[in-house]
């Protein structure tokens, strides 16, 4: 049994509670991954992808969540 009204609403309408939309798209995510695999630094990747350094670090730290965030929004 859900403890709060929000938890109950998430069960009833999961598509209505997707969280904040990602600041990057699939192409930017792929660019971050490609450049990271070739050994590029965080600042270099951020400039090339048009993202903040913090966003690049967040993607690198938790790739599964980055992918899941895009999937929730159909990106």
C-alpha positions as CSV (number, residue, x, y, z in Angstrom):
1,X,0.0,0.0,0.0
2,X,1.5,3.4,-1.0
3,X,2.3,5.6,2.0
4,X,1.7,9.0,0.4
5,X,-0.7,10.4,-2.2
6,X,2.2,11.0,-4.6
7,X,3.3,7.3,-4.4
8,X,-0.3,6.3,-5.1
9,X,-0.6,8.7,-8.0
10,X,2.7,7.4,-9.5
11,X,1.1,3.9,-9.4
12,X,-2.1,5.1,-11.1
13,X,-0.4,7.3,-13.7
14,X,3.3,6.5,-14.1
15,X,3.6,8.5,-17.3
16,X,2.6,11.6,-15.5
17,X,5.5,11.5,-13.1
18,X,8.6,11.1,-15.3
19,X,10.8,13.6,-13.5
20,X,12.6,16.5,-15.1
21,X,13.4,16.2,-18.8
22,X,17.1,15.5,-19.6
23,X,19.2,18.5,-20.8
24,X,20.8,16.2,-23.4
25,X,19.5,14.1,-26.3
26,X,20.5,10.7,-27.6
27,X,23.1,12.1,-30.0
28,X,24.8,14.1,-27.2
29,X,24.8,11.0,-25.0
30,X,26.4,8.9,-27.7
31,X,29.0,11.6,-28.3
32,X,29.9,11.7,-24.6
33,X,30.3,7.9,-24.5
34,X,32.4,7.8,-27.7
35,X,34.7,10.6,-26.6
36,X,35.0,9.1,-23.1
37,X,36.0,5.8,-24.5
38,X,38.7,7.4,-26.5
39,X,40.1,9.0,-23.4
40,X,39.0,12.6,-23.9
41,X,38.8,14.9,-20.8
42,X,35.6,16.1,-19.2
43,X,36.0,19.7,-20.4
44,X,36.8,18.7,-23.9
45,X,33.7,16.4,-24.0
46,X,31.5,19.1,-22.6
47,X,32.6,21.6,-25.2
48,X,32.1,19.2,-28.1
49,X,28.7,18.0,-26.9
50,X,27.4,21.5,-25.9
51,X,26.8,20.3,-22.3
52,X,28.0,21.5,-18.9
53,X,30.9,19.7,-17.2
54,X,28.6,18.6,-14.5
55,X,26.2,16.9,-16.9
56,X,29.1,15.0,-18.5
57,X,30.3,13.9,-15.1
58,X,26.7,12.8,-14.2
59,X,26.4,10.8,-17.4
60,X,29.8,9.1,-16.8
61,X,29.0,8.3,-13.2
62,X,25.7,6.6,-13.9
63,X,25.2,5.6,-17.5
64,X,22.2,3.4,-16.7
65,X,20.3,6.3,-15.2
66,X,21.2,8.5,-18.1
67,X,19.8,6.0,-20.5
68,X,16.7,5.5,-18.3
69,X,16.0,9.2,-18.2
70,X,16.0,9.4,-22.0
71,X,13.8,6.4,-22.2
72,X,11.2,7.9,-19.8
73,X,10.9,10.8,-22.1
74,X,10.9,8.8,-25.4
75,X,14.2,10.3,-26.5
